[in-house]
C-alpha cells in the first residue's frame, strides 16, 4: 500500500499537490476515504507505467497529438486502461500546475 495510484479506491479520496513519499492514512476516520495521496508521486507512477501501455512521453510530458490519439481510441488492446491513464495524467498535471486537490467522490 505504498503506491499513490492504487492506495485507495477511485470512488472516494484525495490527492494533493504536495510531494511526499508514501500515502497518508487517517486512522481517525475523519477523512472521507481515509487516505491522501500526493499528486506528484502519483504522476511519477503514471510516467513509470506509461511504456507498459505503449504511451510515449517526452521528458515525462504527453504531447497533444498522443493525448488526442488515446482519447479517440474506441477499441483495441488496453484502450480502456490507456484512457483511464490519460484521465489520471490530466487530473494530476492540472493539480500540480494549479496547486489544486484532486477529489474522487
Backbone atoms as SQL, in Angstrom:
CREATE TABLE atoms (id INTEGER PRIMARY KEY, chain TEXT, resi INTEGER, resn TEXT, atom TEXT, x REAL, y REAL, z REAL);
INSERT INTO atoms VALUES
  (1, 'A', 1, 'UNK', 'N', 0.820, -1.202, 0.000),
  (2, 'A', 1, 'UNK', 'CA', 0.000, 0.000, 0.000),
  (3, 'A', 1, 'UNK', 'C', 0.861, 1.262, 0.000),
  (4, 'A', 2, 'UNK', 'N', 2.017, 1.215, -0.674),
  (5, 'A', 2, 'UNK', 'CA', 2.844, 2.409, -0.752),
  (6, 'A', 2, 'UNK', 'C', 2.740, 3.095, -2.104),
  (7, 'A', 3, 'UNK', 'N', 1.885, 2.581, -2.993),
  (8, 'A', 3, 'UNK', 'CA', 1.664, 3.214, -4.289),
  (9, 'A', 3, 'UNK', 'C', 0.579, 4.276, -4.164),
  (10, 'A', 4, 'UNK', 'N', 0.872, 5.452, -4.644),
  (11, 'A', 4, 'UNK', 'CA', -0.116, 6.531, -4.605),
  (12, 'A', 4, 'UNK', 'C', -1.253, 6.264, -5.586),
  (13, 'A', 5, 'UNK', 'N', -0.979, 5.564, -6.667),
  (14, 'A', 5, 'UNK', 'CA', -2.028, 5.288, -7.654),
  (15, 'A', 5, 'UNK', 'C', -3.049, 4.274, -7.168),
  (16, 'A', 6, 'UNK', 'N', -2.599, 3.292, -6.423),
  (17, 'A', 6, 'UNK', 'CA', -3.529, 2.223, -6.040),
  (18, 'A', 6, 'UNK', 'C', -3.770, 2.153, -4.540),
  (19, 'A', 7, 'UNK', 'N', -3.445, 3.221, -3.825),
  (20, 'A', 7, 'UNK', 'CA', -3.587, 3.190, -2.366),
  (21, 'A', 7, 'UNK', 'C', -5.034, 3.227, -1.918),
  (22, 'A', 8, 'UNK', 'N', -5.936, 3.772, -2.730),
  (23, 'A', 8, 'UNK', 'CA', -7.342, 3.813, -2.332),
  (24, 'A', 8, 'UNK', 'C', -8.233, 3.720, -3.556),
  (25, 'A', 9, 'UNK', 'N', -9.460, 3.453, -3.301),
  (26, 'A', 9, 'UNK', 'CA', -10.458, 3.329, -4.348),
  (27, 'A', 9, 'UNK', 'C', -10.635, 4.655, -5.070),
  (28, 'A', 10, 'UNK', 'N', -11.028, 4.583, -6.336),
  (29, 'A', 10, 'UNK', 'CA', -11.287, 5.815, -7.068),
  (30, 'A', 10, 'UNK', 'C', -12.687, 6.353, -6.805),
  (31, 'A', 11, 'UNK', 'N', -13.428, 5.744, -5.870),
  (32, 'A', 11, 'UNK', 'CA', -14.772, 6.240, -5.568),
  (33, 'A', 11, 'UNK', 'C', -14.755, 7.273, -4.457),
  (34, 'A', 12, 'UNK', 'N', -13.688, 7.363, -3.699),
  (35, 'A', 12, 'UNK', 'CA', -13.566, 8.418, -2.694),
  (36, 'A', 12, 'UNK', 'C', -12.115, 8.560, -2.286),
  (37, 'A', 13, 'UNK', 'N', -11.709, 9.769, -2.085),
  (38, 'A', 13, 'UNK', 'CA', -10.346, 10.020, -1.664),
  (39, 'A', 13, 'UNK', 'C', -9.795, 11.291, -2.279),
  (40, 'A', 14, 'UNK', 'N', -8.580, 11.638, -1.861),
  (41, 'A', 14, 'UNK', 'CA', -7.963, 12.884, -2.264),
  (42, 'A', 14, 'UNK', 'C', -6.520, 12.669, -2.686),
  (43, 'A', 15, 'UNK', 'N', -6.094, 13.520, -3.619),
  (44, 'A', 15, 'UNK', 'CA', -4.688, 13.699, -3.946),
  (45, 'A', 15, 'UNK', 'C', -4.428, 15.191, -3.798),
  (46, 'A', 16, 'UNK', 'N', -3.319, 15.541, -3.198),
  (47, 'A', 16, 'UNK', 'CA', -2.981, 16.940, -3.003),
  (48, 'A', 16, 'UNK', 'C', -1.660, 17.238, -3.701),
  (49, 'A', 17, 'UNK', 'N', -1.464, 18.498, -4.139),
  (50, 'A', 17, 'UNK', 'CA', -0.241, 18.858, -4.852),
  (51, 'A', 17, 'UNK', 'C', 0.931, 19.139, -3.902),
  (52, 'A', 18, 'UNK', 'N', 1.222, 18.149, -3.087),
  (53, 'A', 18, 'UNK', 'CA', 2.341, 18.208, -2.141),
  (54, 'A', 18, 'UNK', 'C', 3.120, 16.912, -2.332),
  (55, 'A', 19, 'UNK', 'N', 4.417, 17.035, -2.509),
  (56, 'A', 19, 'UNK', 'CA', 5.231, 15.849, -2.778),
  (57, 'A', 19, 'UNK', 'C', 5.643, 15.184, -1.468),
  (58, 'A', 20, 'UNK', 'N', 5.134, 13.987, -1.229),
  (59, 'A', 20, 'UNK', 'CA', 5.549, 13.196, -0.068),
  (60, 'A', 20, 'UNK', 'C', 5.670, 11.748, -0.508),
  (61, 'A', 21, 'UNK', 'N', 6.540, 10.977, 0.159),
  (62, 'A', 21, 'UNK', 'CA', 6.906, 9.655, -0.357),
  (63, 'A', 21, 'UNK', 'C', 5.816, 8.586, -0.278),
  (64, 'A', 22, 'UNK', 'N', 5.093, 8.512, 0.812),
  (65, 'A', 22, 'UNK', 'CA', 4.108, 7.449, 0.992),
  (66, 'A', 22, 'UNK', 'C', 2.724, 8.051, 1.203),
  (67, 'A', 23, 'UNK', 'N', 1.669, 7.340, 0.783),
  (68, 'A', 23, 'UNK', 'CA', 0.312, 7.836, 1.056),
  (69, 'A', 23, 'UNK', 'C', 0.117, 8.034, 2.557),
  (70, 'A', 24, 'UNK', 'N', -0.723, 9.001, 2.894),
  (71, 'A', 24, 'UNK', 'CA', -1.021, 9.296, 4.296),
  (72, 'A', 24, 'UNK', 'C', -2.344, 8.640, 4.665),
  (73, 'A', 25, 'UNK', 'N', -2.354, 7.931, 5.777),
  (74, 'A', 25, 'UNK', 'CA', -3.539, 7.204, 6.226),
  (75, 'A', 25, 'UNK', 'C', -4.135, 7.878, 7.449),
  (76, 'A', 26, 'UNK', 'N', -5.449, 8.091, 7.445),
  (77, 'A', 26, 'UNK', 'CA', -6.164, 8.714, 8.554),
  (78, 'A', 26, 'UNK', 'C', -6.789, 7.624, 9.415),
  (79, 'A', 27, 'UNK', 'N', -6.235, 7.405, 10.585),
  (80, 'A', 27, 'UNK', 'CA', -6.743, 6.379, 11.500),
  (81, 'A', 27, 'UNK', 'C', -7.956, 6.841, 12.302),
  (82, 'A', 28, 'UNK', 'N', -8.315, 8.120, 12.188),
  (83, 'A', 28, 'UNK', 'CA', -9.428, 8.651, 12.978),
  (84, 'A', 28, 'UNK', 'C', -10.771, 8.542, 12.257),
  (85, 'A', 29, 'UNK', 'N', -10.759, 8.145, 11.011),
  (86, 'A', 29, 'UNK', 'CA', -11.961, 8.069, 10.170),
  (87, 'A', 29, 'UNK', 'C', -12.613, 9.427, 9.946),
  (88, 'A', 30, 'UNK', 'N', -11.885, 10.510, 10.161),
  (89, 'A', 30, 'UNK', 'CA', -12.423, 11.854, 9.936),
  (90, 'A', 30, 'UNK', 'C', -12.364, 12.247, 8.460),
  (91, 'A', 31, 'UNK', 'N', -11.448, 11.644, 7.713),
  (92, 'A', 31, 'UNK', 'CA', -11.251, 11.980, 6.309),
  (93, 'A', 31, 'UNK', 'C', -11.988, 10.983, 5.425),
  (94, 'A', 32, 'UNK', 'N', -12.829, 11.487, 4.530),
  (95, 'A', 32, 'UNK', 'CA', -13.540, 10.619, 3.587),
  (96, 'A', 32, 'UNK', 'C', -12.516, 9.842, 2.768),
  (97, 'A', 33, 'UNK', 'N', -12.665, 8.551, 2.715),
  (98, 'A', 33, 'UNK', 'CA', -11.717, 7.707, 2.000),
  (99, 'A', 33, 'UNK', 'C', -10.558, 7.242, 2.858),
  (100, 'A', 34, 'UNK', 'N', -10.209, 8.038, 3.871),
  (101, 'A', 34, 'UNK', 'CA', -9.187, 7.634, 4.822),
  (102, 'A', 34, 'UNK', 'C', -7.756, 7.714, 4.350),
  (103, 'A', 35, 'UNK', 'N', -7.533, 8.116, 3.098),
  (104, 'A', 35, 'UNK', 'CA', -6.168, 8.138, 2.568),
  (105, 'A', 35, 'UNK', 'C', -5.986, 9.387, 1.704),
  (106, 'A', 36, 'UNK', 'N', -4.801, 9.985, 1.804),
  (107, 'A', 36, 'UNK', 'CA', -4.433, 11.121, 0.953),
  (108, 'A', 36, 'UNK', 'C', -3.191, 10.731, 0.175),
  (109, 'A', 37, 'UNK', 'N', -3.249, 10.918, -1.130),
  (110, 'A', 37, 'UNK', 'CA', -2.110, 10.649, -1.987),
  (111, 'A', 37, 'UNK', 'C', -1.490, 11.946, -2.471),
  (112, 'A', 38, 'UNK', 'N', -0.276, 11.862, -2.942),
  (113, 'A', 38, 'UNK', 'CA', 0.447, 13.006, -3.496),
  (114, 'A', 38, 'UNK', 'C', 0.259, 13.037, -5.006),
  (115, 'A', 39, 'UNK', 'N', -0.154, 14.178, -5.537),
  (116, 'A', 39, 'UNK', 'CA', -0.296, 14.315, -6.995),
  (117, 'A', 39, 'UNK', 'C', 1.049, 14.107, -7.684),
  (118, 'A', 40, 'UNK', 'N', 2.123, 14.640, -7.097),
  (119, 'A', 40, 'UNK', 'CA', 3.447, 14.485, -7.701),
  (120, 'A', 40, 'UNK', 'C', 3.893, 13.025, -7.711),
  (121, 'A', 41, 'UNK', 'N', 3.688, 12.321, -6.600),
  (122, 'A', 41, 'UNK', 'CA', 4.089, 10.917, -6.533),
  (123, 'A', 41, 'UNK', 'C', 3.250, 10.073, -7.484),
  (124, 'A', 42, 'UNK', 'N', 1.956, 10.350, -7.553),
  (125, 'A', 42, 'UNK', 'CA', 1.089, 9.613, -8.473),
  (126, 'A', 42, 'UNK', 'C', 1.507, 9.872, -9.923),
  (127, 'A', 43, 'UNK', 'N', 1.876, 11.118, -10.228),
  (128, 'A', 43, 'UNK', 'CA', 2.329, 11.440, -11.584),
  (129, 'A', 43, 'UNK', 'C', 3.597, 10.659, -11.922),
  (130, 'A', 44, 'UNK', 'N', 4.522, 10.554, -10.988),
  (131, 'A', 44, 'UNK', 'CA', 5.746, 9.772, -11.243),
  (132, 'A', 44, 'UNK', 'C', 5.392, 8.314, -11.537),
  (133, 'A', 45, 'UNK', 'N', 4.410, 7.776, -10.814),
  (134, 'A', 45, 'UNK', 'CA', 3.992, 6.394, -11.053),
  (135, 'A', 45, 'UNK', 'C', 3.345, 6.247, -12.425),
  (136, 'A', 46, 'UNK', 'N', 2.558, 7.234, -12.840),
  (137, 'A', 46, 'UNK', 'CA', 1.960, 7.191, -14.177),
  (138, 'A', 46, 'UNK', 'C', 3.036, 7.218, -15.259),
  (139, 'A', 47, 'UNK', 'N', 4.024, 8.061, -15.089),
  (140, 'A', 47, 'UNK', 'CA', 5.132, 8.128, -16.047),
  (141, 'A', 47, 'UNK', 'C', 5.860, 6.790, -16.103),
  (142, 'A', 48, 'UNK', 'N', 6.010, 6.146, -14.965),
  (143, 'A', 48, 'UNK', 'CA', 6.706, 4.861, -14.901),
  (144, 'A', 48, 'UNK', 'C', 5.949, 3.765, -15.649),
  (145, 'A', 49, 'UNK', 'N', 4.616, 3.754, -15.579),
  (146, 'A', 49, 'UNK', 'CA', 3.848, 2.690, -16.233),
  (147, 'A', 49, 'UNK', 'C', 3.483, 3.004, -17.674),
  (148, 'A', 50, 'UNK', 'N', 3.689, 4.237, -18.122),
  (149, 'A', 50, 'UNK', 'CA', 3.314, 4.632, -19.482),
  (150, 'A', 50, 'UNK', 'C', 3.851, 3.685, -20.559),
  (151, 'A', 51, 'UNK', 'N', 5.128, 3.299, -20.526),
  (152, 'A', 51, 'UNK', 'CA', 5.628, 2.404, -21.570),
  (153, 'A', 51, 'UNK', 'C', 4.896, 1.051, -21.619),
  (154, 'A', 52, 'UNK', 'N', 4.410, 0.589, -20.477),
  (155, 'A', 52, 'UNK', 'CA', 3.679, -0.685, -20.454),
  (156, 'A', 52, 'UNK', 'C', 2.351, -0.590, -21.203),
  (157, 'A', 53, 'UNK', 'N', 1.839, 0.638, -21.346),
  (158, 'A', 53, 'UNK', 'CA', 0.585, 0.871, -22.062),
  (159, 'A', 53, 'UNK', 'C', 0.839, 1.433, -23.464),
  (160, 'A', 54, 'UNK', 'N', 2.105, 1.404, -23.885),
  (161, 'A', 54, 'UNK', 'CA', 2.507, 1.928, -25.185),
  (162, 'A', 54, 'UNK', 'C', 2.162, 3.417, -25.313),
  (163, 'A', 55, 'UNK', 'N', 2.415, 4.145, -24.251),
  (164, 'A', 55, 'UNK', 'CA', 2.218, 5.596, -24.242),
  (165, 'A', 55, 'UNK', 'C', 3.600, 6.235, -24.262),
  (166, 'A', 56, 'UNK', 'N', 3.810, 7.063, -25.263),
  (167, 'A', 56, 'UNK', 'CA', 5.113, 7.700, -25.451),
  (168, 'A', 56, 'UNK', 'C', 5.131, 9.079, -24.798),
  (169, 'A', 57, 'UNK', 'N', 6.095, 9.283, -23.923),
  (170, 'A', 57, 'UNK', 'CA', 6.266, 10.570, -23.252),
  (171, 'A', 57, 'UNK', 'C', 7.623, 11.138, -23.636),
  (172, 'A', 58, 'UNK', 'N', 7.714, 12.437, -23.641),
  (173, 'A', 58, 'UNK', 'CA', 8.997, 13.100, -23.864),
  (174, 'A', 58, 'UNK', 'C', 9.318, 13.886, -22.606),
  (175, 'A', 59, 'UNK', 'N', 10.322, 13.453, -21.880),
  (176, 'A', 59, 'UNK', 'CA', 10.699, 14.078, -20.601),
  (177, 'A', 59, 'UNK', 'C', 9.519, 14.125, -19.640),
  (178, 'A', 60, 'UNK', 'N', 8.735, 13.055, -19.618),
  (179, 'A', 60, 'UNK', 'CA', 7.594, 12.947, -18.715),
  (180, 'A', 60, 'UNK', 'C', 6.350, 13.669, -19.176),
  (181, 'A', 61, 'UNK', 'N', 6.405, 14.298, -20.354),
  (182, 'A', 61, 'UNK', 'CA', 5.266, 15.064, -20.852),
  (183, 'A', 61, 'UNK', 'C', 4.587, 14.327, -22.005),
  (184, 'A', 62, 'UNK', 'N', 3.289, 14.459, -22.049),
  (185, 'A', 62, 'UNK', 'CA', 2.468, 13.863, -23.096),
  (186, 'A', 62, 'UNK', 'C', 2.159, 14.919, -24.144),
  (187, 'A', 63, 'UNK', 'N', 2.371, 14.582, -25.399),
  (188, 'A', 63, 'UNK', 'CA', 2.062, 15.540, -26.464),
  (189, 'A', 63, 'UNK', 'C', 0.553, 15.623, -26.666),
  (190, 'A', 64, 'UNK', 'N', 0.103, 16.746, -27.213),
  (191, 'A', 64, 'UNK', 'CA', -1.322, 16.897, -27.520),
  (192, 'A', 64, 'UNK', 'C', -1.768, 15.847, -28.529),
  (193, 'A', 65, 'UNK', 'N', -0.918, 15.527, -29.489),
  (194, 'A', 65, 'UNK', 'CA', -1.265, 14.525, -30.506),
  (195, 'A', 65, 'UNK', 'C', -1.460, 13.149, -29.872),
  (196, 'A', 66, 'UNK', 'N', -0.565, 12.772, -28.966),
  (197, 'A', 66, 'UNK', 'CA', -0.683, 11.474, -28.287),
  (198, 'A', 66, 'UNK', 'C', -1.931, 11.455, -27.405),
  (199, 'A', 67, 'UNK', 'N', -2.212, 12.562, -26.706),
  (200, 'A', 67, 'UNK', 'CA', -3.407, 12.632, -25.856),
  (201, 'A', 67, 'UNK', 'C', -4.667, 12.474, -26.696),
  (202, 'A', 68, 'UNK', 'N', -4.725, 13.132, -27.850),
  (203, 'A', 68, 'UNK', 'CA', -5.891, 13.023, -28.730),
  (204, 'A', 68, 'UNK', 'C', -6.042, 11.607, -29.254),
  (205, 'A', 69, 'UNK', 'N', -4.934, 10.992, -29.617),
  (206, 'A', 69, 'UNK', 'CA', -4.968, 9.608, -30.098),
  (207, 'A', 69, 'UNK', 'C', -5.565, 8.677, -29.041),
  (208, 'A', 70, 'UNK', 'N', -5.116, 8.823, -27.810),
  (209, 'A', 70, 'UNK', 'CA', -5.621, 7.980, -26.719),
  (210, 'A', 70, 'UNK', 'C', -7.102, 8.273, -26.465),
  (211, 'A', 71, 'UNK', 'N', -7.460, 9.547, -26.419),
  (212, 'A', 71, 'UNK', 'CA', -8.846, 9.932, -26.144),
  (213, 'A', 71, 'UNK', 'C', -9.809, 9.437, -27.215),
  (214, 'A', 72, 'UNK', 'N', -9.336, 9.346, -28.450),
  (215, 'A', 72, 'UNK', 'CA', -10.194, 8.951, -29.569),
  (216, 'A', 72, 'UNK', 'C', -10.273, 7.439, -29.780),
  (217, 'A', 73, 'UNK', 'N', -9.481, 6.671, -29.044),
  (218, 'A', 73, 'UNK', 'CA', -9.494, 5.216, -29.216),
  (219, 'A', 73, 'UNK', 'C', -10.868, 4.650, -28.875),
  (220, 'A', 74, 'UNK', 'N', -11.277, 3.671, -29.650),
  (221, 'A', 74, 'UNK', 'CA', -12.576, 3.039, -29.425),
  (222, 'A', 74, 'UNK', 'C', -12.458, 1.529, -29.590),
  (223, 'A', 75, 'UNK', 'N', -11.423, 0.981, -29.043),
  (224, 'A', 75, 'UNK', 'CA', -11.198, -0.453, -29.134),
  (225, 'A', 75, 'UNK', 'C', -9.707, -0.731, -29.209),
  (226, 'A', 76, 'UNK', 'N', -9.393, -1.993, -29.245),
  (227, 'A', 76, 'UNK', 'CA', -8.003, -2.405, -29.312),
  (228, 'A', 76, 'UNK', 'C', -7.485, -2.793, -27.942),
  (229, 'A', 77, 'UNK', 'N', -6.282, -3.360, -27.931),
  (230, 'A', 77, 'UNK', 'CA', -5.696, -3.807, -26.676),
  (231, 'A', 77, 'UNK', 'C', -5.466, -2.642, -25.708),
  (232, 'A', 78, 'UNK', 'N', -5.923, -2.794, -24.517),
  (233, 'A', 78, 'UNK', 'CA', -5.674, -1.865, -23.421),
  (234, 'A', 78, 'UNK', 'C', -6.231, -0.454, -23.645),
  (235, 'A', 79, 'UNK', 'N', -7.209, -0.290, -24.549),
  (236, 'A', 79, 'UNK', 'CA', -7.684, 1.071, -24.805),
  (237, 'A', 79, 'UNK', 'C', -8.364, 1.674, -23.578),
  (238, 'A', 80, 'UNK', 'N', -9.069, 0.870, -22.792),
  (239, 'A', 80, 'UNK', 'CA', -9.704, 1.408, -21.583),
  (240, 'A', 80, 'UNK', 'C', -8.638, 1.820, -20.578),
  (241, 'A', 81, 'UNK', 'N', -7.636, 0.996, -20.392),
  (242, 'A', 81, 'UNK', 'CA', -6.556, 1.308, -19.469),
  (243, 'A', 81, 'UNK', 'C', -5.825, 2.572, -19.904),
  (244, 'A', 82, 'UNK', 'N', -5.627, 2.732, -21.220),
  (245, 'A', 82, 'UNK', 'CA', -4.960, 3.926, -21.745),
  (246, 'A', 82, 'UNK', 'C', -5.805, 5.179, -21.509),
  (247, 'A', 83, 'UNK', 'N', -7.109, 5.064, -21.667),
  (248, 'A', 83, 'UNK', 'CA', -7.973, 6.217, -21.453),
  (249, 'A', 83, 'UNK', 'C', -8.053, 6.580, -19.969),
  (250, 'A', 84, 'UNK', 'N', -8.074, 5.589, -19.109),
  (251, 'A', 84, 'UNK', 'CA', -8.044, 5.869, -17.662),
  (252, 'A', 84, 'UNK', 'C', -6.712, 6.522, -17.304),
  (253, 'A', 85, 'UNK', 'N', -5.626, 6.011, -17.863),
  (254, 'A', 85, 'UNK', 'CA', -4.308, 6.605, -17.632),
  (255, 'A', 85, 'UNK', 'C', -4.342, 8.080, -18.022),
  (256, 'A', 86, 'UNK', 'N', -4.915, 8.390, -19.184),
  (257, 'A', 86, 'UNK', 'CA', -4.980, 9.773, -19.663),
  (258, 'A', 86, 'UNK', 'C', -5.777, 10.658, -18.705),
  (259, 'A', 87, 'UNK', 'N', -6.903, 10.148, -18.225),
  (260, 'A', 87, 'UNK', 'CA', -7.724, 10.926, -17.282),
  (261, 'A', 87, 'UNK', 'C', -6.931, 11.245, -16.008),
  (262, 'A', 88, 'UNK', 'N', -6.250, 10.255, -15.485),
  (263, 'A', 88, 'UNK', 'CA', -5.449, 10.467, -14.271),
  (264, 'A', 88, 'UNK', 'C', -4.278, 11.408, -14.541),
  (265, 'A', 89, 'UNK', 'N', -3.614, 11.228, -15.674),
  (266, 'A', 89, 'UNK', 'CA', -2.486, 12.082, -16.037),
  (267, 'A', 89, 'UNK', 'C', -2.920, 13.543, -16.077),
  (268, 'A', 90, 'UNK', 'N', -4.042, 13.802, -16.732),
  (269, 'A', 90, 'UNK', 'CA', -4.535, 15.180, -16.838),
  (270, 'A', 90, 'UNK', 'C', -4.939, 15.729, -15.476),
  (271, 'A', 91, 'UNK', 'N', -5.593, 14.915, -14.655),
  (272, 'A', 91, 'UNK', 'CA', -6.001, 15.372, -13.322),
  (273, 'A', 91, 'UNK', 'C', -4.783, 15.750, -12.477),
  (274, 'A', 92, 'UNK', 'N', -3.754, 14.905, -12.486),
  (275, 'A', 92, 'UNK', 'CA', -2.571, 15.185, -11.682),
  (276, 'A', 92, 'UNK', 'C', -1.754, 16.323, -12.279),
  (277, 'A', 93, 'UNK', 'N', -1.699, 16.413, -13.589),
  (278, 'A', 93, 'UNK', 'CA', -0.979, 17.515, -14.237),
  (279, 'A', 93, 'UNK', 'C', -1.595, 18.850, -13.833),
  (280, 'A', 94, 'UNK', 'N', -2.921, 18.934, -13.904),
  (281, 'A', 94, 'UNK', 'CA', -3.606, 20.175, -13.540),
  (282, 'A', 94, 'UNK', 'C', -3.498, 20.453, -12.043),
  (283, 'A', 95, 'UNK', 'N', -3.534, 19.418, -11.222),
  (284, 'A', 95, 'UNK', 'CA', -3.371, 19.581, -9.780),
  (285, 'A', 95, 'UNK', 'C', -2.028, 20.216, -9.465),
  (286, 'A', 96, 'UNK', 'N', -0.987, 19.698, -10.084),
  (287, 'A', 96, 'UNK', 'CA', 0.367, 20.213, -9.851),
  (288, 'A', 96, 'UNK', 'C', 0.507, 21.619, -10.418),
  (289, 'A', 97, 'UNK', 'N', -0.001, 21.839, -11.626),
  (290, 'A', 97, 'UNK', 'CA', 0.134, 23.138, -12.295),
  (291, 'A', 97, 'UNK', 'C', -0.605, 24.252, -11.544),
  (292, 'A', 98, 'UNK', 'N', -1.786, 23.956, -11.044),
  (293, 'A', 98, 'UNK', 'CA', -2.622, 24.992, -10.434),
  (294, 'A', 98, 'UNK', 'C', -2.684, 24.931, -8.901),
  (295, 'A', 99, 'UNK', 'N', -2.007, 23.964, -8.305),
  (296, 'A', 99, 'UNK', 'CA', -1.996, 23.864, -6.839),
  (297, 'A', 99, 'UNK', 'C', -3.353, 23.483, -6.258),
  (298, 'A', 100, 'UNK', 'N', -4.062, 22.590, -6.956),
  (299, 'A', 100, 'UNK', 'CA', -5.393, 22.187, -6.513),
  (300, 'A', 100, 'UNK', 'C', -5.419, 20.697, -6.177),
  (301, 'A', 101, 'UNK', 'N', -6.366, 20.325, -5.349),
  (302, 'A', 101, 'UNK', 'CA', -6.523, 18.918, -4.984),
  (303, 'A', 101, 'UNK', 'C', -7.334, 18.190, -6.043),
  (304, 'A', 102, 'UNK', 'N', -7.144, 16.889, -6.117),
  (305, 'A', 102, 'UNK', 'CA', -7.967, 16.000, -6.935),
  (306, 'A', 102, 'UNK', 'C', -8.829, 15.233, -5.932),
  (307, 'A', 103, 'UNK', 'N', -10.130, 15.252, -6.146),
  (308, 'A', 103, 'UNK', 'CA', -11.050, 14.582, -5.227),
  (309, 'A', 103, 'UNK', 'C', -11.883, 13.580, -6.001),
  (310, 'A', 104, 'UNK', 'N', -11.873, 12.353, -5.522),
  (311, 'A', 104, 'UNK', 'CA', -12.767, 11.318, -6.043),
  (312, 'A', 104, 'UNK', 'C', -13.948, 11.222, -5.092),
  (313, 'A', 105, 'UNK', 'N', -15.141, 11.216, -5.621),
  (314, 'A', 105, 'UNK', 'CA', -16.319, 11.077, -4.753),
  (315, 'A', 105, 'UNK', 'C', -17.396, 10.258, -5.445);
